[in-house]
């Protein structure tokens, strides 16, 4: 139903306000946390790894909540703006190096194809390449640690960073008509991975075409090709068929995966297993890189949530409708704790924001002199600010009189508890010789849980955004 006020204004010749400023605010809401966290990771890698990498994923998953809080229009125009702004920023990043240089995959992944065609087994013979990037000369020596097809997925003559960025853009175009899915995949964090030359966007394009489809029709060939690219894809596809109890699909996927690796097993023997199957991450691998989190890893849970959250939610509703006695009514089925994913991701991102502020405060001489307790207090204030900014289930402006006063009082109490817990844990660590960073992480996380528990007891919930547009 149309808004009569808007219709009257349109008939009178009054131009509707352009949504571009709102779109820009939405893009910045996604870009600013991602760029800030990447910067913190770059400046203080020892102190912020791995929590800052988890933070990248938390910020990415929190974006729908942030957009709802900012009242960004839920229309195709915003998806188009994310795509256009992302392409513009991505090209600028590639050309200037700003916000770039996160990986060497853009220089090594495509060169392994020529290395293989020259007769070298890339899983057992290290490849050495030299290249210049943004005025810096780099020499890289590495084994190939992906499945063999990935090295051949490139466009000859096109720099791999531009190719990866194009794959990100094509993924957005494939899902553009599914708003929440498109927003999660078009956001700046996903774009930055393509612009830096990570090979994940190439694989995710295949998976998207395979599981979302083109024009609603899934393309099996794309799913099978993804099984020859990167181990994350194989793990996801196996888990997908396992959860669905589709034993035939599981067997076919295992067979396709084995077919990609078998020629190299025959060529290089058992030494191929670690790099080709485990990406040299197993502790028993001779050249192990160890089990660790990298900047690109969070894009995989983001993709899974973007593609499968709505179907999973619909499945839960169907199940409850069949077994909860509401199938005979026309009322929509309410899912217990439906808001919990949104509240959880806001809480996690709030705590990580506070911990990042703590690390920066400890590193800046003017604030470091005040001590770890003062730094964790600053982190607690940042955590409270993030919670207030993105709302969770509390919006004080929708409440009036004593109800509003009570809400503000509850919020103040909750944040006071957060600060007390964080400061107390940090002070105890200093007193008993514990790790200040671990204490800050424990104190801010515990304080956040306590503060959210208070707010959940005191506040009246309002609709919050979750991927797929569902809410209360």
C-alpha positions in Angstrom: 0.0 0.0 0.0 1.4 3.4 -0.9 1.9 6.3 1.5 -0.8 8.9 0.7 1.4 11.7 1.9 4.2 10.7 -0.4 1.7 10.3 -3.3 0.3 13.8 -2.6 3.8 15.3 -2.5 4.7 13.5 -5.8 1.5 14.7 -7.5 2.3 18.3 -6.3 5.6 18.1 -8.0 7.7 17.9 -4.8 10.8 15.9 -5.5 11.4 13.0 -3.2 14.7 13.2 -1.2 17.5 11.3 -2.8 18.6 8.3 -0.7 22.2 8.5 -1.8 23.3 10.2 1.5 21.7 7.5 3.5 23.3 4.9 1.2 26.7 6.5 1.9 26.1 6.3 5.6 25.3 2.6 5.3 28.5 2.0 3.3 30.6 3.8 5.8 28.9 1.8 8.6 30.3 -1.3 7.0 33.7 0.1 5.8 34.8 2.0 8.9 34.9 -0.9 11.4 36.5 -3.2 8.9 39.2 -0.7 8.0 39.8 0.3 11.6 40.2 -3.4 12.7 42.5 -4.1 9.8 44.6 -1.1 10.8 44.8 -2.3 14.4 45.8 -5.7 13.2 48.5 -4.2 11.0 49.9 -1.9 13.9 49.6 -4.4 16.7 49.5 -7.9 15.3 50.9 -9.7 18.4 48.3 -8.1 20.7 45.3 -8.3 18.5 45.6 -11.7 16.8 43.3 -13.6 16.8 40.5 -11.6 18.4 40.6 -8.8 15.8 40.1 -11.3 13.0 37.1 -12.6 14.9 36.0 -9.0 15.1 36.1 -8.6 11.3 33.6 -11.4 11.1 31.5 -10.0 13.9 31.4 -6.5 12.3 30.4 -8.1 9.0 27.6 -10.1 10.5 26.4 -7.1 12.6 26.0 -5.0 9.5 22.2 -5.8 9.0 21.6 -4.7 12.6 23.5 -1.5 12.0 21.7 -0.8 8.8 18.3 -1.3 10.5 19.3 1.0 13.3 20.4 3.7 10.8 17.1 3.3 8.9 18.9 2.6 5.6 16.3 2.0 2.8 15.9 -1.7 2.1 15.8 -1.5 -1.7 17.7 -2.5 -4.8 19.2 0.9 -4.9 21.3 0.3 -1.8 22.6 -3.0 -3.1 23.6 -1.2 -6.4 25.3 1.6 -4.3 27.3 -1.0 -2.3 28.4 -2.5 -5.6 29.3 0.7 -7.3 31.0 2.2 -4.2 32.9 -1.0 -3.6 34.2 -1.2 -7.2 35.3 2.5 -7.1 37.0 2.0 -3.7 38.5 -1.4 -4.8 40.0 0.0 -8.0 41.4 3.0 -6.0 42.8 0.6 -3.4 44.5 -1.6 -6.1 46.1 1.4 -7.9 47.3 3.3 -4.8 47.8 0.6 -2.2 45.4 2.3 0.3 43.8 -0.3 2.4 45.6 -3.0 0.4 48.6 -5.3 0.6 46.9 -7.8 3.0 48.2 -10.9 1.2 50.6 -12.1 -1.5 48.0 -14.5 -3.0 47.4 -12.0 -5.8 51.0 -12.5 -7.0 51.5 -16.2 -6.1 48.3 -18.0 -6.9 48.2 -17.3 -10.6 51.9 -18.0 -11.1 51.6 -21.5 -9.9 49.9 -22.5 -13.2 53.0 -21.6 -15.2 55.2 -23.3 -12.6 53.1 -26.5 -12.9 53.1 -26.4 -16.7 56.9 -26.0 -16.6 57.1 -29.5 -15.1 57.3 -28.8 -11.4 55.1 -30.4 -8.8 53.8 -27.3 -6.9 53.0 -29.4 -3.8 56.5 -30.7 -3.3 58.8 -28.2 -5.0 58.7 -24.6 -3.6 58.2 -21.8 -6.1 60.1 -18.6 -5.7 58.8 -15.4 -7.2 59.9 -11.8 -7.0 57.6 -8.8 -7.5 57.3 -5.2 -6.7 54.2 -3.9 -4.9 53.6 -0.3 -4.0 57.3 0.5 -4.2 58.4 -2.5 -2.1 60.4 -5.4 -3.6 59.2 -8.8 -2.3 60.7 -12.2 -2.8 58.3 -15.1 -1.9 59.1 -18.8 -1.6 56.2 -21.1 -1.0 54.6 -24.4 -1.8 51.1 -24.5 -3.3 48.5 -25.2 -0.5 45.2 -25.2 -2.4 43.5 -27.7 -4.7 44.9 -27.7 -8.3 42.1 -26.0 -10.2 42.4 -22.7 -8.3 45.7 -21.8 -9.9 44.1 -22.0 -13.4 41.1 -19.8 -12.6 42.4 -16.5 -13.9 42.2 -14.3 -17.0 45.6 -14.1 -18.7 46.9 -10.6 -18.9 44.6 -9.3 -16.2 46.2 -8.6 -12.8 44.8 -11.1 -10.3 43.6 -8.4 -7.9 41.3 -7.0 -10.6 40.2 -10.6 -11.4 39.3 -11.3 -7.7 37.5 -7.9 -7.4 35.5 -8.8 -10.5 34.6 -12.2 -9.0 33.3 -10.4 -5.9 31.2 -8.0 -8.1 29.8 -11.0 -10.1 28.8 -12.7 -6.8 26.9 -9.6 -5.8 25.2 -9.5 -9.2 24.1 -13.1 -8.9 22.3 -12.4 -5.5 21.3 -8.8 -6.1 17.5 -9.6 -5.9 17.9 -11.1 -2.5 18.4 -8.0 -0.4 19.9 -9.3 2.9 22.0 -11.8 1.2 23.3 -9.2 -1.3 24.0 -6.7 1.5 26.1 -9.2 3.5 28.1 -10.2 0.4 28.4 -6.7 -1.1 29.7 -5.1 2.1 33.1 -3.4 2.2 34.9 -6.2 4.1 34.1 -8.7 1.3 35.2 -6.1 -1.3 38.5 -5.5 0.5 39.4 -9.2 0.2 39.0 -9.1 -3.5 40.9 -5.9 -3.9 43.8 -7.3 -1.9 44.0 -10.3 -4.2 42.7 -13.0 -1.9 41.5 -16.0 -3.9 38.4 -16.6 -1.7 36.1 -14.4 -3.9 36.9 -16.7 -6.9 35.8 -19.8 -5.0 32.8 -18.1 -3.4 31.5 -17.0 -6.8 31.4 -20.7 -7.8 29.7 -21.7 -4.6 27.2 -19.0 -5.0 26.3 -20.0 -8.5 26.2 -23.6 -7.3 24.0 -23.2 -4.3 22.1 -20.0 -5.0 21.9 -20.4 -8.7 21.4 -18.1 -11.6 17.8 -17.0 -12.0 16.9 -19.3 -9.2 18.4 -22.4 -10.9 21.4 -24.0 -9.1 24.3 -24.8 -11.3 25.8 -28.2 -10.4 28.9 -27.7 -12.5 29.9 -24.7 -10.4 29.5 -26.7 -7.2 31.8 -29.4 -8.6 34.4 -26.9 -9.8 34.5 -25.4 -6.4 35.6 -28.8 -5.1 38.9 -28.4 -7.0 39.8 -25.0 -5.6 40.0 -24.5 -1.9 39.7 -26.8 1.1 37.1 -24.6 2.8 34.7 -25.3 -0.1 35.2 -29.0 0.2 34.6 -28.9 4.0 31.4 -26.8 3.5 30.0 -29.0 0.7 30.7 -32.2 2.7 29.0 -30.7 5.8 26.1 -29.5 3.7 25.3 -33.0 2.4 26.0 -34.5 5.8 23.5 -32.3 7.5 20.9 -33.0 4.8 21.7 -36.7 5.1 22.2 -36.8 1.3 24.6 -39.7 1.1 24.6 -39.7 -2.7 25.6 -36.1 -2.8 28.2 -36.6 -0.2 29.7 -39.6 -2.1 29.7 -37.6 -5.4 31.4 -34.6 -3.7 34.1 -36.9 -2.2 34.7 -38.6 -5.5 35.0 -35.2 -7.4 37.4 -33.9 -4.7 39.5 -37.1 -4.9 39.7 -36.9 -8.7 41.3 -33.4 -8.5 44.0 -34.6 -6.1 44.6 -38.1 -7.4 47.0 -37.2 -10.3 49.2 -35.3 -7.9 49.2 -38.2 -5.4 50.4 -40.4 -8.2 53.0 -37.8 -9.1 54.3 -36.6 -5.7 53.3 -39.4 -3.4 52.0 -39.0 0.2 53.9 -35.7 0.5 51.1 -34.1 -1.5 48.5 -34.8 1.2 49.5 -32.1 3.7 49.5 -29.1 1.2 46.6 -30.4 -1.0 44.2 -31.6 1.6 45.2 -29.8 4.9 46.8 -26.6 3.4 49.8 -27.5 5.5 47.9 -26.6 8.7 48.2 -30.0 10.4 50.8 -30.0 13.3 52.2 -33.2 11.8 52.9 -31.6 8.4 56.6 -31.0 7.7 56.1 -27.4 6.5 53.2 -26.7 8.8 52.0 -23.1 9.1 50.1 -24.1 12.3 46.5 -23.7 13.1 45.8 -20.0 13.0 43.2 -17.4 11.9 43.8 -15.2 8.9 42.1 -12.0 7.7 40.2 -13.8 5.0 38.8 -16.6 7.1 35.7 -14.8 8.4 34.3 -14.3 4.9 33.3 -18.0 5.0 30.9 -17.9 7.9 29.6 -14.6 6.5 28.9 -16.3 3.2 27.2 -19.3 4.9 25.0 -17.0 7.0 24.1 -14.8 4.0 23.1 -17.8 1.9 21.6 -20.2 4.4 20.2 -18.2 7.3 16.8 -17.5 5.7 16.2 -21.1 4.5 17.2 -22.3 8.0 14.8 -19.9 9.6 12.0 -20.9 7.3 12.8 -24.6 8.1 12.5 -23.9 11.9 9.2 -22.1 11.4 7.9 -25.0 9.3 9.0 -27.5 12.0 7.4 -25.5 14.8 4.2 -25.0 12.8 3.9 -28.8 12.3 4.7 -29.7 15.8 3.5 -26.7 17.8 -0.2 -26.9 16.9 -0.2 -23.6 15.0 -0.5 -25.1 11.6 -4.3 -24.6 11.8 -4.0 -20.9 12.4 -2.9 -18.2 9.9 -0.8 -16.4 12.5 3.0 -16.5 11.7 5.0 -18.9 13.8 7.1 -17.2 16.4 10.5 -18.8 17.0 11.8 -18.7 20.6 14.9 -16.6 20.9 14.6 -15.4 17.3 16.4 -12.2 18.2 19.3 -14.0 19.9 21.6 -14.1 16.9 21.3 -10.3 16.4 21.8 -9.6 20.1 24.8 -12.0 20.3 26.6 -10.5 17.3 26.1 -7.0 18.7 27.4 -8.1 22.1 30.5 -9.9 20.5 31.3 -6.9 18.3 30.9 -4.6 21.3 33.3 -6.5 23.5 35.9 -6.8 20.6 35.6 -3.0 20.1 36.4 -2.4 23.7 39.3 -4.8 23.6 40.7 -3.0 20.5 40.4 0.3 22.3 42.3 -1.2 25.2 45.2 -2.4 23.0 45.5 1.0 21.3 45.3 2.8 24.7 48.1 0.6 26.0 50.2 1.4 23.0 49.8 5.2 23.0 52.3 6.8 25.4 49.9 9.5 26.6 47.3 6.9 27.8 49.7 4.0 28.6 51.2 6.1 31.4 47.8 5.9 33.2 48.1 2.1 33.4 46.2 -1.0 32.3 43.2 -0.3 34.6 42.6 3.1 33.0 43.0 1.5 29.6 40.4 -1.2 30.3 38.1 1.5 31.6 38.4 3.2 28.2 37.7 -0.1 26.6 34.6 -0.5 28.8 33.3 2.9 27.7 33.9 1.9 24.0 31.9 -1.3 24.6 29.1 0.6 26.2 29.1 3.1 23.3 28.9 0.4 20.7 25.9 -1.1 22.6 24.2 2.2 22.8 24.9 3.0 19.1 23.5 -0.2 17.6 20.8 -0.6 20.1 20.1 -4.3 20.5 16.5 -4.4 21.7 16.6 -1.0 23.4 15.6 2.2 21.9 15.0 4.9 24.5 13.5 7.4 22.0 10.5 5.1 21.6 9.6 5.3 25.2 8.3 8.1 27.4 7.7 9.1 30.9 8.7 6.8 33.7 9.1 3.9 31.3 11.9 5.8 29.5 13.4 6.8 32.8 13.4 3.2 33.9 15.1 2.1 30.6 17.8 4.7 31.0 18.4 3.7 34.6 18.7 0.1 33.6 21.1 0.9 30.8 23.2 3.0 33.2 23.2 0.2 35.7 24.2 -2.4 33.1 27.1 -0.3 31.8 28.3 0.4 35.4 28.3 -3.4 36.0 30.4 -3.8 32.8 32.9 -1.3 33.9 33.1 -2.7 37.5 33.7 -6.2 36.2 36.3 -5.2 33.6 38.2 -2.9 36.0 38.1 -5.5 38.8 39.5 -8.3 36.7 42.2 -6.0 35.3 43.2 -4.8 38.8 43.3 -8.4 40.1 45.6 -9.4 37.2 48.0 -6.5 38.1 47.9 -7.4 41.8 48.7 -11.1 41.2 50.9 -10.9 38.2 48.5 -12.1 35.5 48.5 -11.1 31.8 47.0 -7.7 31.4 45.7 -8.5 27.9 44.1 -11.7 28.9 42.6 -10.0 31.9 41.2 -7.3 29.7 39.6 -9.9 27.4 38.1 -11.8 30.3 36.9 -8.7 32.0 35.3 -7.0 29.0 33.7 -10.2 27.8 32.4 -11.1 31.2 31.2 -7.6 31.8 29.4 -7.5 28.5 27.6 -10.7 29.2 26.5 -9.4 32.6 25.4 -6.0 31.2 23.3 -7.7 28.4 21.7 -10.0 31.0 20.6 -6.9 33.0 19.3 -5.2 29.9 17.4 -8.3 28.7 15.6 -8.5 32.0 14.8 -4.8 32.1 14.0 -3.7 28.5 11.0 -4.2 26.3 12.2 -5.8 23.0 11.7 -4.1 19.7 12.3 -5.5 16.2 15.9 -5.9 15.3 17.4 -6.9 12.0 18.7 -10.3 11.2 19.8 -11.6 7.8 16.7 -12.2 5.8 14.8 -9.3 7.3 13.2 -11.4 10.0 12.6 -9.8 13.3 10.1 -9.4 16.1 
